[in-house]
Amino acid sequence: MDRHRSLRMTLLLAAGAAGCSNAKSPDVAVVTLGEPQATPRDAGVPEEPGQSAPRPPPRGVGWVTERDGTVHRATRVRCDATIDQRACSGTERTFQCRTDADCNEGPRGKCVSSFGQIGPYCGCEYSCESDAECGASEACVCKGTGALREQHSVCAKALCSVDADCPGSTCGLSAYFNGCWEQVTLACRTKDDACRSDADCRSEENRGAACVVTDPEAESVRWECAGISCAIGRPLVVDGQPRAAQGAARDDWRAPAELDVASLSPEVRELAAAHYAAMAALEHASIASFARFSLQLLALGAPSALVGEAHRAALDEMEHARLAYGVASRLAGRAIGPGPLLEAATAPLGASVAEVVEALVEEGCVGEALGAAEGRELSQRAGDPALAATLARIAADEERHAALSWKALSWMLATFGEPARSAAERAFSRAAARYAADPAPGPAVHEALGLLPARALGALRREVIAEVIAPCRAALPGLSRDIVAAQPSSPPQASS
């Protein structure tokens, strides 16, 4: 069954290719965006048989930072185990703990006061001084090491412990922040890696990406370029990263949500609330993104219809934010809304043709289309009718927003010619690279609440890239059609 036909037809019609019926139609040159073949740069091991023997890893003690910014662990070292966050005061609105004695699931637990997408809360943080305080196959990573965002030492998944565990290579530190959470891993560098340092990823084709280990549980672990993977839709992107407001305890940004939560455990409710609060924050930021887009359209002399649709899309995103904050508040049992979004006023406009086209392709033509497909998938799996209706409403709007993006891209290609075509080519290539791999696993999987496993999300995204984005791209005049073909992945399966 061609389950993405409706979305594909919507976008083809928006792009002006009304005569195209499906991904295998002879009227459309089918171009599937394949996974880019990155070349390892000095991974420390031979890339082909017959090359010279690998250089020995650099010598050192403890955590070693190389000139290219890569970090590896030469020897075990003791860390400062201090957790500087303020202790829980008892005035917070949610309590996962009340005293340090409640934090006994890891070493050196401390009950701290924090403020996140779910509002002010007390939660457990865990630190470590040495590997001995961590679990099996874990290592203690000191705070301030490499790209680690945590402000205290953490126990990380350790596929190696020190450089000596990686013959001819190093035991590298991967601190992968995917936009919602951080995944810290120690893993050997190998000849199969797609990159060595962040500089290998932050090219014109992969702005904002980092060289990390995305799935430490995979059968074959390798280092590869990855960027923000949990922000689908049209985010407010500044300096290559999506921006969103922090959560705030307020009641004026939520729509009523008649969600049945009685059967859910407190832990599941908190995890799901955090997920929908993060989703709401991204929808909230999309208001600013569409406001910026409308100004860009005006700067380029766009038709009034496109400018009008951009403003209507911003109003849609406001309602999406209210719906998602309503779900998050219902799950959490308290009011959750957005704090100030300073980047809405300070984000650069970027009104050149190339800047506008590249952002339009990545955030709109691809991002909004993926958001529509994901919303529809989640609505079909949701166990609660009210949640299913909310997700279906958001998916329908995201499909219209994706259509607006393809319509705007078609106008820009016809109006500005080669500069627009070159920018579109670059942006489609970046999008193919970004979604070629599964996103990092989330903190929880609960399909009935819309929390899908990473492999299901990755499979769905690749399927949409192959069966929707590629034929729509091929239908636009002037774009090249010589991209390496790749077979669409199988439909995402429900987790066991």
Residue, then its C-alpha position, 0 to 999 in steps of 0.5 A: m500500500d502506498r501510504h504516503r500517496s496523499l502527502r506526496m500528491t499534496l506536495l507535487l501539486a504545490a510544486g506545480a507537478a499536478g500530472c505526477s501520480n506516484a513515486k514510480s510514475p513515468d512522469v517523474a524521474v524518481v531520485t532517491l536521496g542516498e546516504p552520503q559517503a563520507t571519508p574518514r579523516d585520519a581515523g588512526v587506522p588504515e582505510e584500505p588493505g595494503q596501506s601503512a600500519p596504523r600510527p600508535p595513538p598519542r601518549g598522555v595521561g587522563w583525558v587528552t584533547e587533540r589539536d582537532g578538538t577530539v578527546h580521548r581517554a589515555t588512562r583512568v583518572r579521578c574526577d571531582a564528584t561535586i554537584d554544584q546545583r542547588a539542593c531541593s528547597g521544598t517549594e518546587r511544584t513537582f517532587q521526584c525526590r525530597t532529600d538526597a536519601d531518595c536518590n539511590e539509583g546511582p553513585r553520589g546522588k543529590c536531590v537538586s532543584s531544577f527548572g525545565q520544560i516541565g516547570p520547577y521540580c526536584g530531581c535526582e542527579y548522580s555524579c561519580e569520582s571513579d569508574a568503580e562507582c559506575g555500573a558494568s560497562e560504564a566509565c566516569v567522565c569528568k565534568g568539563t571534559g570535551a563537549l560534555r554539557e552536564q555540569h558534573s561528572v557522569c557515568a557513561k556507556a563505555l565500549c572501551s575504557v582507555d586507549a589501550d583497549c583500542p589497538g592502534s587507535t584511541c578511546g574517544l569521548s562522544a557527547y551527543f546532544n540531539g536537541c532534547w537530551e545528551q548521550v555520553t559514550l566512550a568508543c574506539r575510533t575505527k577505519d569504518d568511522a565516517c568522521r574523526s572530528d567535528a570539523d569533518c561534519r561542519s562543512e557546507e553540507n552538514r552545518g551544526a553537526a558533530c562527530v559522535v556515536t549515535d547508537p552505542e547499542a548497535e551491532s556495529v558501532r561507528w563515529e558519524c556526523a549527526g545533528i539535531s534529530c528530535a526537532i522536526g518541523r520548522p524550528l527557529v534555527v540560529d547558528g545551525q541549531p534550533r532554539a526554543a524557550q525554556g518552560a515556565a509555570r503559566d496557564d495562558w499557553r495551553a488548550p484544554a486536553e481531555l486526556d485520560v491519565a488515570s491508568l498511567s504511572p507517575e514515572v510514565r506521566e512525567l516522561a511523556a509530559a517532558h516529551y510534549a513540553a519539548m514538542a510544545a516549545l518547538e511549536h512555539a518557536s515555529i511561530a518566530s520561524f514563520a514570522r522571519f520567513s514572512l519578512q524574508l518573502l517580503a524582502l525578496g518581493a514574493p507574491s501576496a499569496l505566499v506572504g499571507e500563507a506564511h502568516r496563517a502558518a504562524l497562527d497554526e503554530m501558535e495553536h499547535a503550541r497551545l495543544a501540545y502545552g495542554v497535553a503536557s500540562r494534563l500529563a504533568g498535573r500542573a500548568i506548563g507554558p513557555g518562558p521568554l524566547l529572546e532569539a525571536a528578536t535577535a535571530p538574524l534575518g538572512a534575506s539573501v536568496a541562498e540563505v532563504v532557499e536553504a532554510l526553506v528546503e531544510e526546515g520547510c520542504v523536508g522538515e515540515a513534510l517529515g513532521a506531517a508524516e510523523g504526526r499522522e503516524l503518531s495519531q494512528r498509534a495513539g491509544d487515547p482518542a483525544l491525543a489522537a485527534t490532537l496529533a491528527r490536527i497538527a499533522a494536517d496543518e504541517e502538511r499544509h505548511a509543507a505545501l507552502s514551502w514547496k510552492a515557495l521553492s518553486w517560485m524562487l527557482a523560477t524567479f532567481g534561477e541558478p543561485a536558488r537552484s544551487a542553494a536548493e541542491r546543497a540543502f537537499s543533500r544536507a537533509a539526506a545526510r541528516y536523516a540517513a541514520d536513526p535518531a538517538p534513542g529517547p529516554a522512554v518508549h510508549e507508542a500509545l502516548g506518541l513516544l516511538p522507538a528511535r529505529a521506528l522514527g528513523a525508518l519512517r523518516r527515510e521512507v518519507i525522504a525516498e517516497v515523498i521528498a525525492p519524487c517531489r524534488a525531481a519534479l522541480p525544473g532545473l535540479s539535478r537528477d543524478i543522485v545515487a539511488a537507495q532503496p526505501s526502508s521498510p515501514p516502521q514496526a511496532s516495538s515489542 
